[in-house]
Amino acid sequence: MNILTDIAVAAVHVNGQIIVRMESGAEIRFPVAANPRLARGTPPQLNHIEISPFGLHWPDLDEDLSFRGLLEGNHGQFQKKAKV
């Protein structure tokens, strides 16, 4: 079982990116444009970020992203259709 051992201490919107600073000093960064809901947000909405032990929540935009997903490169983008 893989668990997240680092803790997020801050998350902000800067120049079109969401930047999450971890307790270790590491950062997770991703472009707002990679997420359809975040891409429509205003700067105040994008900066209203709640941090939980499992991820980020934007209450004004009804969006949630898990740290696990972010570390796997999933920024909440549209899901690709499965091949049939």
trRosetta pair geometry for C-beta under 8 A, 3 or more apart (Angstrom, degrees):
i j d omega theta_ij theta_ji phi_ij phi_ji
4 67 5.4 50 -101 102 160 136
4 68 6.8 -118 -49 -68 118 77
4 71 7.9 179 -100 -17 109 150
6 22 4.4 17 155 -176 125 132
6 23 5.8 -169 -168 43 75 91
6 24 5.0 -64 -126 -5 118 117
6 26 6.4 -24 -161 44 165 123
7 22 6.6 131 72 -161 35 76
7 23 4.4 38 58 -18 87 127
7 53 7.5 -46 -129 -127 90 72
8 11 6.4 12 175 -49 127 103
8 20 5.3 -46 -132 -177 117 110
8 21 7.2 109 -155 76 67 44
8 22 5.8 -56 -96 -103 49 63
8 23 7.6 -87 -53 -25 7 78
8 51 5.0 -143 103 -156 122 130
8 56 7.6 -109 152 -69 173 89
8 67 6.9 -151 -37 -89 122 129
9 21 5.7 -53 62 99 90 92
9 22 6.7 101 6 -162 88 18
9 23 5.3 113 -37 -76 117 65
9 51 7.9 126 -134 131 6 172
10 20 7.3 168 91 -153 52 46
10 21 4.5 10 57 44 97 110
10 51 7.7 -101 -110 -43 13 151
11 18 6.5 4 -174 -178 98 96
11 19 7.0 172 -148 87 52 47
11 20 4.6 -9 -103 -104 91 76
11 21 7.5 -157 -72 19 44 68
11 49 4.4 -99 98 116 118 149
11 51 5.7 153 0 -72 121 109
11 56 5.7 160 -148 -114 172 124
12 18 7.5 170 87 -151 34 55
12 19 5.5 -14 61 58 81 94
12 47 6.3 6 -149 -129 68 84
12 49 7.3 -144 -86 24 28 137
13 16 8.0 31 -177 -82 88 7
13 17 7.3 164 -153 83 54 38
13 18 5.8 -32 -97 -96 67 65
13 19 7.9 158 -99 16 19 78
13 32 6.8 43 -140 -70 109 128
13 43 6.5 -170 98 -146 134 65
13 46 3.8 57 -65 132 164 113
13 47 4.9 -106 27 -71 108 68
13 49 7.6 151 -31 -33 90 124
14 17 5.9 -25 70 63 71 87
14 19 5.7 -11 26 2 113 124
16 31 6.0 -3 144 -147 94 84
16 32 5.4 -119 -167 24 57 108
16 33 6.7 5 -175 -20 108 99
17 29 5.3 5 176 -168 129 98
17 30 6.7 157 -154 80 83 26
17 31 5.6 -55 -100 -99 73 48
17 32 6.6 -137 -94 -21 20 81
18 29 7.0 166 82 -147 53 49
18 30 5.7 -9 52 60 96 78
18 31 8.0 121 12 -156 76 4
18 32 6.3 113 -30 -74 89 75
18 38 7.2 -59 -42 -161 127 154
18 46 7.4 -131 -85 -176 93 101
18 49 7.5 128 -145 -90 113 150
18 56 7.5 123 173 139 143 174
19 27 5.9 -20 -166 -166 90 120
19 28 7.6 153 -157 79 42 51
19 29 5.2 -5 -105 -102 72 87
20 27 6.5 146 75 -160 53 62
20 28 4.2 -5 55 55 111 98
20 29 7.5 -161 23 -69 70 43
20 51 8.0 135 -138 -109 105 117
20 56 6.9 -117 -89 -61 128 131
20 67 7.9 -157 138 -112 164 93
20 70 7.5 45 18 147 148 164
21 25 7.5 -25 -168 -142 92 29
21 26 7.9 152 -156 85 50 41
21 27 5.6 -27 -100 -101 58 84
22 25 6.9 -35 76 38 80 19
22 26 4.5 -4 45 64 127 85
22 27 6.9 -157 6 -81 86 31
22 28 7.1 78 -39 -13 107 92
28 67 7.4 -165 -27 -141 168 81
28 70 5.4 58 175 142 143 130
28 71 7.0 -77 -114 -77 130 69
30 34 5.7 -78 166 43 105 143
30 35 7.8 74 124 -24 121 108
30 70 6.6 -129 -19 -147 140 97
30 75 4.7 -169 165 -107 148 128
31 34 4.8 108 73 -15 86 99
31 75 7.5 33 59 -174 62 167
32 35 6.5 -75 -169 43 45 96
32 38 4.7 -131 -158 134 80 113
32 39 5.8 142 139 -88 84 54
32 41 7.1 -110 -166 49 127 109
32 46 6.4 -22 -114 -130 137 138
33 39 5.2 70 -122 -105 44 110
34 38 7.9 7 65 61 62 125
34 39 7.9 169 38 -58 26 108
34 75 3.9 31 118 91 124 149
34 76 7.5 108 119 55 83 75
34 77 5.5 -69 171 -65 74 109
35 38 4.0 49 85 24 117 112
35 39 6.2 178 82 -24 56 85
35 63 6.9 87 160 -161 135 148
35 65 7.5 -73 -103 -69 148 132
35 75 5.1 -115 -57 140 95 91
35 76 4.0 38 -126 74 108 112
35 77 6.3 -103 -94 -68 48 57
36 39 5.7 -52 -141 28 26 117
36 40 7.1 18 162 -14 58 104
36 76 7.4 -124 28 125 72 96
36 77 7.1 106 -19 -134 86 48
36 78 6.5 60 -29 -49 130 88
37 40 6.3 -64 -162 34 32 105
37 41 7.2 45 143 -40 63 102
37 58 7.6 165 126 69 117 135
37 61 5.1 125 157 163 106 112
37 62 7.0 -111 -158 74 144 73
37 63 4.4 169 101 -76 143 127
37 76 6.8 -61 30 141 105 138
38 41 5.3 -42 -159 6 45 124
38 46 6.4 82 -160 -113 89 98
38 58 6.9 136 -96 -3 87 165
38 61 6.4 79 -90 151 52 165
38 63 6.1 -124 -56 83 82 175
38 76 7.1 102 -5 71 111 139
40 61 7.5 148 75 -135 92 113
41 45 4.1 -136 -162 94 101 120
41 46 4.5 129 117 -59 132 86
41 58 7.0 -61 -98 174 152 151
41 60 7.3 102 -134 99 109 109
41 61 5.1 -43 -86 -81 117 137
42 45 4.7 91 50 10 75 105
42 46 6.9 -146 90 -6 35 91
43 46 5.7 -59 -139 40 30 110
43 47 6.2 21 164 -14 66 110
44 47 6.0 -63 -144 42 29 105
44 48 6.5 31 156 -26 65 105
44 60 7.8 16 116 40 83 175
45 48 5.9 -55 -149 28 31 110
45 58 6.7 63 163 -179 81 116
45 60 4.2 -128 -135 99 91 136
45 61 5.5 102 166 -47 119 102
46 49 7.7 -2 163 -50 44 100
46 58 7.1 -25 -121 -127 37 135
46 61 7.7 40 -81 -29 54 142
48 58 6.4 96 87 -149 80 72
48 59 6.4 -78 133 44 116 89
48 60 5.3 72 69 -2 139 120
49 56 5.6 -26 -166 -162 108 108
49 57 7.2 135 -162 68 57 45
49 58 6.0 -33 -102 -87 65 74
50 56 7.1 139 74 -162 51 54
50 57 4.4 -24 63 65 104 100
50 58 7.7 -178 18 -77 80 25
50 59 6.4 56 -9 -29 123 102
51 56 6.2 -26 -103 -104 60 68
51 57 8.0 -164 -70 23 18 79
52 55 5.9 5 57 53 99 54
52 56 7.7 -170 22 -81 78 21
52 57 6.6 50 -13 -11 111 113
54 66 5.7 -42 156 -134 89 88
54 67 6.4 -146 176 12 38 98
54 68 7.7 -28 -167 -5 80 99
55 64 6.1 81 107 178 134 83
55 65 5.3 -161 -175 97 122 48
55 66 4.0 -90 -71 -115 136 37
55 67 5.2 -150 -91 -22 65 67
55 68 7.8 -65 -73 18 106 72
55 69 7.4 23 -109 32 132 104
55 70 7.4 148 -130 -10 94 115
56 64 7.1 169 88 -151 52 49
56 65 5.1 0 55 56 97 92
56 67 7.8 106 -16 -63 81 71
56 70 7.9 60 9 -46 114 142
57 63 7.3 164 -152 89 47 53
57 64 5.0 -8 -104 -103 78 82
58 61 4.1 0 118 43 123 107
58 62 7.4 -41 90 20 82 17
58 63 4.5 11 46 55 110 97
58 64 7.8 -152 23 -68 68 42
59 62 7.4 26 -164 -73 32 46
63 76 6.5 38 -164 -150 113 165
65 69 5.9 -123 -171 77 76 124
65 70 5.8 76 151 -57 116 103
65 74 7.7 -178 -151 110 98 85
65 75 6.9 -8 -130 -152 142 43
65 76 5.4 -87 -90 -46 106 115
66 69 4.3 94 61 7 91 102
66 70 6.9 -155 93 -6 48 84
67 70 5.5 -53 -145 38 35 113
67 71 6.2 33 157 -18 67 106
68 71 6.0 -60 -151 38 26 108
68 72 6.5 16 153 -11 62 111
69 72 5.6 -65 -148 43 32 107
69 74 3.8 -72 -177 73 93 118
69 75 7.9 168 136 -66 101 24
69 76 7.7 76 135 -56 140 65
70 73 7.7 66 -177 -57 30 12
70 74 6.8 -88 -70 66 28 67
70 75 6.8 64 -116 -93 70 62
74 77 7.3 -131 -157 26 59 84
